[in-house]
Amino acid sequence: MFNLHVFGIIVLNAILMGALSLFTVWTFYTYQSWGLISFPLSLLVGQMLGLTYYLNRRNRQLAQFFASIDQQDTAISFPTEVKDRSQRLLHTQLNRVNQILQDIKLKNSAQEYYYRILLDQAGAGILVIDEQGNIPTINQRALKLIGRQSLRHQDQLKVVDVHFHQTIRDAASGEKRLIALQNNERVKQLIVNTTHLVNLGQSFRVITLQDIRNELDQQELDAWIRLIRVITHEIANTTGPLISLSRSMQERIRQLPANDNSHFLDEALTIITERSEGLASFVSSYRKLMKVPLPILQPIKATAVIDKIRILMSALLKEEQVTLNADVHPSDLTILIDEGLFSQALLNLIKNALEALRGSEMGLIEIGVRTDTAGKVIWKITDNGPGLPAEHMDDIFVPFFTNKVEGSGIGLSLARQILRLHGGSLTGQNQPEGGAVFRMIIPHGATQVTT
């Protein structure tokens, strides 16, 4: 609309300047006097300057408007309360275009925020990498898995793990890899999946990260529980009648005249009864894995849990001449746990450390409690003993496994089951400087897991 109006003004000015030019020429040739043509000539010059000023002002306003658009500044506004009708129309149209751009910008921001929330709520870690290695997009789950507050370039992954950086850098489209990543004092088994994407002519790699360590541990534990349930059921069905029958036969034999044969049979049945009772007791201990109650979560200070453990273990610690140190940060850290179950898991780990330190000089057990950047509470139980046998590292949480003469192989399995019911995990490994370290990891506000 304002284009036609401006065009009309230009045409009108052109006609006026043309008329003034003809009038000036006619006046000069008619009267041959420079004085007479000074007036129309000044009018012509004034008209030309006015048109030039008018067009320059419009050009400056348009240049200012387009510069603000180029700088993504939509806050600019032009006054509409002006006398010049053409200028008023121009300002109105520019303000209207600016409002349209503002609406588009707000809609794009809202849409971006919407997709950002969806991205952060995804269960898998997602990061987008361009051809230069820049990371324009990464969600919170990926940052937690990697253990970083922010990530702008793939080369920053070198400080996390060199092998992990190489995997991400060299990942090709359609490729899926399984990699172990250790950060925040725990080992994560990550599935790395890569997809190629082209957007607005630029190539990107979309990489998803999924931690399956907890799922693997849970499936393994569930498989052992199912196996234990079948085995204990069959053994219990056999040992009960066997014990009863052995005792009945002993009573009858003892009623017969004493001789060498009856004495031998009595001893044999005694051994059968004792072994059957021992087997029944052995099976009973494994049933504990299936009868762990759901935790009743309550807030309690971490230092209070440790103080009770210290009092409970004081006699054994003194007997074995082992020092127990604890460090909780912050000192008033409150956790949400089932105190009875959690203390049982902690006791099992300390007892294991005591047994590993038996016969050692200057034995030391340390309990460290910290919160990490992912909102987890990490309990680290370390000792300065000989460490875990390398050949048994993969079996320490297997319910039937033990390398102790009097061990049942239930302690670590039970502890891991308790941690799983708290929504956490339990890991164990050797320290580079010697000794073993176990990490109990639970959410800051522990999450109960139903079975």
NORWOGI-V838167 format. One record per backbone hydrogen bond with DSSP energy under -0.5 kcal/mol. NH is the residue of the N-H (numbers start at 1). CO is the residue of the C=O. If there is no record, write none. Layout:
BEGIN
NH,CO / NH,CO
END
This chain:
BEGIN
5,1 / 6,2 / 7,3 / 8,4 / 9,5 / 10,6 / 11,7 / 12,8 / 13,9 / 14,10 / 15,11 / 16,12 / 17,13 / 18,14 / 19,15 / 20,16 / 21,17 / 22,18 / 23,19 / 24,20 / 25,21 / 26,22 / 27,23 / 28,24 / 29,25 / 30,26 / 31,27 / 32,28 / 37,33 / 38,34 / 38,35 / 40,36 / 41,37 / 42,38 / 43,39 / 44,40 / 45,41 / 46,42 / 47,43 / 48,44 / 49,45 / 50,46 / 51,47 / 52,48 / 53,49 / 54,50 / 55,51 / 56,52 / 57,53 / 58,54 / 59,55 / 60,56 / 61,57 / 62,58 / 63,59 / 64,60 / 65,61 / 66,62 / 67,63 / 68,64 / 69,65 / 70,66 / 71,67 / 72,69 / 73,68 / 74,72 / 82,80 / 88,84 / 89,85 / 90,86 / 91,87 / 92,88 / 93,89 / 94,90 / 95,91 / 96,92 / 97,93 / 98,94 / 99,95 / 100,96 / 101,97 / 102,98 / 103,99 / 104,100 / 105,101 / 106,102 / 107,103 / 108,104 / 109,105 / 110,106 / 111,107 / 112,108 / 113,109 / 114,110 / 115,111 / 116,112 / 117,113 / 118,114 / 119,115 / 120,116 / 121,117 / 122,119 / 125,209 / 127,207 / 128,137 / 129,205 / 130,134 / 131,203 / 133,130 / 135,152 / 136,134 / 137,128 / 139,126 / 143,139 / 144,140 / 145,141 / 146,142 / 147,143 / 148,143 / 154,133 / 156,153 / 157,154 / 158,155 / 159,156 / 160,157 / 161,157 / 165,161 / 166,162 / 167,163 / 168,164 / 169,165 / 170,166 / 171,167 / 171,168 / 174,194 / 175,172 / 177,192 / 179,190 / 181,179 / 181,188 / 183,181 / 183,186 / 186,183 / 188,181 / 190,179 / 190,188 / 191,210 / 192,177 / 192,190 / 193,191 / 193,208 / 194,175 / 195,206 / 197,204 / 199,202 / 202,199 / 204,197 / 205,129 / 206,195 / 206,204 / 207,127 / 207,205 / 208,193 / 209,125 / 210,191 / 212,189 / 212,210 / 213,189 / 216,212 / 217,213 / 218,214 / 219,215 / 220,216 / 221,217 / 222,218 / 223,219 / 224,220 / 225,221 / 226,222 / 227,223 / 228,224 / 229,225 / 230,226 / 231,227 / 232,228 / 233,229 / 234,230 / 235,231 / 236,232 / 237,233 / 238,234 / 238,235 / 239,235 / 240,236 / 241,237 / 242,238 / 243,239 / 244,240 / 245,241 / 246,242 / 247,243 / 248,244 / 249,245 / 250,246 / 251,247 / 252,248 / 253,249 / 254,250 / 255,251 / 255,252 / 256,252 / 256,253 / 263,259 / 264,260 / 265,261 / 266,262 / 267,263 / 268,264 / 269,265 / 270,266 / 271,267 / 272,268 / 273,269 / 274,270 / 275,271 / 276,272 / 277,273 / 278,274 / 279,275 / 280,276 / 281,277 / 282,278 / 283,279 / 284,280 / 285,281 / 286,282 / 287,283 / 288,284 / 288,285 / 289,286 / 290,287 / 291,287 / 297,295 / 298,337 / 300,335 / 302,333 / 305,301 / 306,302 / 307,303 / 308,304 / 309,305 / 310,306 / 311,307 / 312,308 / 313,309 / 314,310 / 314,311 / 317,313 / 318,314 / 319,315 / 320,316 / 321,317 / 322,317 / 323,363 / 325,323 / 325,365 / 327,367 / 329,369 / 333,330 / 335,300 / 336,444 / 337,298 / 337,335 / 339,337 / 342,338 / 343,339 / 344,340 / 345,341 / 346,342 / 347,343 / 348,344 / 349,345 / 350,346 / 351,347 / 352,348 / 353,349 / 354,350 / 355,351 / 356,352 / 357,353 / 358,355 / 360,357 / 363,321 / 365,323 / 366,382 / 367,325 / 368,366 / 368,380 / 369,327 / 370,378 / 372,376 / 375,372 / 377,442 / 378,370 / 378,376 / 379,377 / 379,440 / 380,368 / 380,378 / 381,379 / 381,438 / 382,366 / 382,380 / 383,436 / 384,364 / 386,356 / 392,389 / 393,390 / 395,392 / 396,392 / 396,393 / 398,395 / 401,398 / 414,410 / 415,411 / 416,412 / 417,413 / 418,414 / 419,415 / 420,416 / 421,417 / 422,418 / 423,420 / 424,419 / 425,441 / 427,439 / 429,437 / 431,435 / 434,431 / 437,429 / 438,381 / 439,427 / 440,379 / 440,438 / 441,425 / 441,439 / 442,377 / 442,440 / 444,375 / 446,444 / 447,422 / 448,446 / 449,421 / 450,448
END
